[in-house]
Amino acid sequence: MEDKNMMKLQNGSDVRGIALEGVADEHINLTESICSRIGQSFARWLSDKTGKAVSELTIGIGRDSRVSGPALMDALAAGILTAGAQVVRCGLATTPAMFMSIVFKETAFDGSAMITASHLPFNRNGIKFFNKDGGLEHDDITDVLAAACDAAPAAMTDALAAKCRDFDLIPLYASHLLETIKTEVNAGDKPLAGLKIVVDAGNGDAGFFVPRILEPLGADTTGSQFLEPDGMFPNHIPNPENAAAMEAVRSAVLRNKADLGLIFDTDVDRMSAVLPDGTEVNRDAIIAMASAILAPQYPGSTIVTDSVTSDRLTWFLEHELHLKHHRFQRGYKNVINECKRLNAEGTVSPLAMETSGHGALKDNYYLDDGAFLAVKLLVALASARRQGRQLASLIEKLPPLVEATELRFKIKDEDFKSYGRQVLDAFKERAQKAGYDLPASYEGVRISFHDGNCKGWLLLRLSLHDPVMPLNAESEIKDGLPAILQTAKELLKGFDKLDMSALG
């Protein structure tokens, strides 16, 4: 029988839930019992996927710094062991490292799991699963959870614990990143000597980056902060999209006169950067910089991004870097899978990247790895210094952000998806009749504005999971945003079940 509470834990291609009390009106729905049932189901799913008997499988498990992590890791391990597979506990790890545990010859796991809720608050947790093809897809997670509904809970016993092996994965993963920098910079054992790099780990999992990578390579890491894992996140949310987090690393860069600041999310699959003058390299700018780094190696190639990237990024990619911009859909799995599809069809696409900081390189297993992206920035920084340039020169011709906003309109209809599609159809039809420029869009309706007093763009789309229609808008001129938002308001007249109070 379907367990509705179990199925509600699906969040796209991940499992997400509430693991601790402590936040008003949020109650635990991701329990140790549930994790053990999911562990059994994943082991059996992996057996079917690989064609191996469950008893022949070895599955690695890691976790982020959340305080609920150790108990949930034990529960997940108990479930996997009960199903008959072997378990290797990797302790505090990162999401990219857990995928690489399948790749590294020293581990070569058949599959892996990372217990994390990424940037979400301390009371949340979740699970990301991997096999040799990468992260599981949406439908895979649905299958795993559906089968878990029929599994019996399993508790960790001394007998089961005795079957577990422990392996400290981070040193192996860090060595892989360190050697990548040494090889690509090709300047001896201390290629980062003379550079001051500030890291903000936000008390997540990225603290290893300082003692295991930067310092051995000669960098001065004075001013690095919040490196100690603390799952209560006492200083700021480990999230490169969070304003307080970005201000924390920006201030640290300026205070310590650093050459570069790096900030990671909790499980280190996302990152952003700060330049010496305090300029934040995130959202469109981090995509622009990653693309500029890759452009010489992949001339004329295609960069895949999510739907909310700006027209100014398109201009930079196409006119300055002579690349192609393929603006696709929101969701890191969506952009990664589109990048895979293009390459399989013969269209060279070296990078899939979201404005959130998720960036996956074709040459790195299509893995969204914030630490590997940071490695690419460090290599570019070291190379620029040798040539007497600044890292900022890579994106100096990216037009600056002038004005931007995101508004979220709640849909007050039970069948919110159908209503949202009606809104989008009418919005598009009205915009076409009004003669607006509607560029191709794989998600929602996008309008570009080219008039002297109204230059910029907007995108209206429907949330995949929530009864919400986000509206993103950007103006290329100062005080131009009200005119763009007024256009949206006029095109949305008459939809009384759409709460547009944010438009005034």
Secondary structure as GFF3:
##gff-version 3
##sequence-region A 1 504
A	DSSP	alpha_helix	4	7	.	.	.	ID=ss1
A	DSSP	beta_strand	10	11	.	.	.	ID=ss2
A	DSSP	beta_strand	14	18	.	.	.	ID=ss3
A	DSSP	alpha_helix	32	50	.	.	.	ID=ss4
A	DSSP	three_ten_helix	54	56	.	.	.	ID=ss5
A	DSSP	beta_strand	58	63	.	.	.	ID=ss6
A	DSSP	alpha_helix	69	83	.	.	.	ID=ss7
A	DSSP	beta_strand	86	92	.	.	.	ID=ss8
A	DSSP	alpha_helix	95	103	.	.	.	ID=ss9
A	DSSP	beta_strand	111	115	.	.	.	ID=ss10
A	DSSP	beta_strand	124	131	.	.	.	ID=ss11
A	DSSP	beta_strand	134	135	.	.	.	ID=ss12
A	DSSP	alpha_helix	138	148	.	.	.	ID=ss13
A	DSSP	alpha_helix	158	161	.	.	.	ID=ss14
A	DSSP	beta_strand	165	166	.	.	.	ID=ss15
A	DSSP	alpha_helix	169	185	.	.	.	ID=ss16
A	DSSP	beta_strand	197	200	.	.	.	ID=ss17
A	DSSP	three_ten_helix	206	208	.	.	.	ID=ss18
A	DSSP	alpha_helix	209	209	.	.	.	ID=ss19
A	DSSP	pi_helix	210	214	.	.	.	ID=ss20
A	DSSP	alpha_helix	243	256	.	.	.	ID=ss21
A	DSSP	beta_strand	260	264	.	.	.	ID=ss22
A	DSSP	beta_strand	271	274	.	.	.	ID=ss23
A	DSSP	beta_strand	280	281	.	.	.	ID=ss24
A	DSSP	alpha_helix	284	294	.	.	.	ID=ss25
A	DSSP	beta_strand	302	305	.	.	.	ID=ss26
A	DSSP	alpha_helix	311	315	.	.	.	ID=ss27
A	DSSP	pi_helix	316	320	.	.	.	ID=ss28
A	DSSP	beta_strand	324	327	.	.	.	ID=ss29
A	DSSP	alpha_helix	332	344	.	.	.	ID=ss30
A	DSSP	beta_strand	351	353	.	.	.	ID=ss31
A	DSSP	beta_strand	359	361	.	.	.	ID=ss32
A	DSSP	three_ten_helix	362	364	.	.	.	ID=ss33
A	DSSP	beta_strand	367	368	.	.	.	ID=ss34
A	DSSP	alpha_helix	370	386	.	.	.	ID=ss35
A	DSSP	three_ten_helix	391	395	.	.	.	ID=ss36
A	DSSP	beta_strand	403	411	.	.	.	ID=ss37
A	DSSP	alpha_helix	416	433	.	.	.	ID=ss38
A	DSSP	beta_strand	445	451	.	.	.	ID=ss39
A	DSSP	beta_strand	454	460	.	.	.	ID=ss40
A	DSSP	beta_strand	468	475	.	.	.	ID=ss41
A	DSSP	alpha_helix	481	491	.	.	.	ID=ss42
A	DSSP	beta_strand	498	499	.	.	.	ID=ss43
A	DSSP	three_ten_helix	501	503	.	.	.	ID=ss44
###
